[in-house]
């Protein structure tokens, strides 16, 4: 097995078009090395990245629920934090 992975392989593997993959490579979302105009993508680094797809989104979505008063009104005051 090769130590690098190609854009068409990545496209097929995660189910998005090649142009989107190139944009993700340019913006460094997918780990890569730039050599001139070429993108060199380590298979090992890509597979580690692939295993974590969605984890950042999941952590930002899991905020504490907004407090609701007994009368049903949403409180705008932050909850007090516990002292460590």
C-alpha positions in Angstrom: 0.0 0.0 0.0 1.3 3.5 -0.9 2.1 6.0 1.9 0.2 8.8 0.1 -3.4 9.2 -0.9 -4.7 10.9 -4.0 -7.5 13.5 -4.3 -9.7 11.1 -6.4 -9.3 8.5 -3.6 -10.3 11.0 -0.9 -13.2 12.2 -3.0 -14.6 8.7 -3.4 -13.9 7.8 0.2 -15.8 10.7 1.9 -18.3 11.2 -0.9 -17.6 14.8 -2.0 -16.4 16.3 -5.3 -12.7 16.7 -6.1 -13.0 20.5 -6.3 -14.2 20.6 -2.7 -11.3 18.4 -1.7 -8.9 20.8 -3.4 -10.5 23.7 -1.5 -10.1 21.8 1.8 -6.5 21.2 1.0 -5.8 24.9 0.1 -7.4 26.0 3.4 -5.5 23.3 5.3 -8.6 21.5 6.6 -7.1 18.3 5.3 -3.5 17.9 6.4 -1.1 18.1 3.5 2.3 19.3 2.2 2.5 21.7 -0.7 5.2 21.0 -3.2 5.0 23.6 -6.0 1.5 23.2 -7.3 1.1 19.7 -6.0 -0.6 18.5 -2.8 1.1 15.6 -1.1 -1.3 13.9 1.4 0.0 11.3 3.8 -2.3 8.4 4.0 -1.6 8.0 7.7 -2.3 11.7 8.5 -5.5 11.7 6.3 -6.8 8.6 8.1 -6.2 10.2 11.5 -8.1 13.3 10.2 -10.8 11.2 8.7 -11.4 9.5 12.1 -12.1 12.8 13.7 -14.4 14.3 11.1 -17.2 16.1 13.0 -15.7 16.1 16.4 -15.2 19.9 16.5 -18.7 20.5 15.3 -20.0 18.1 18.0 -18.2 19.9 20.8 -19.4 23.3 19.8 -23.0 22.1 19.6 -22.9 20.6 23.1 -23.3 23.8 25.0 -25.1 23.9 28.4 -28.8 24.3 28.0 -30.3 27.8 28.5 -31.8 28.2 32.0 -35.6 28.5 32.2 -37.3 30.2 35.1 -40.2 28.6 36.9 -42.6 30.9 35.0 -41.3 29.6 31.7 -39.3 32.7 30.8 -35.8 32.2 29.5 -33.1 33.6 31.7 -30.4 35.8 30.2 -28.2 35.6 33.3 -25.3 33.1 33.0 -25.3 30.2 35.5 -22.9 30.5 38.3 -19.9 28.3 38.0 -18.8 25.9 40.7 -15.6 26.8 42.5 -12.9 24.2 42.1 
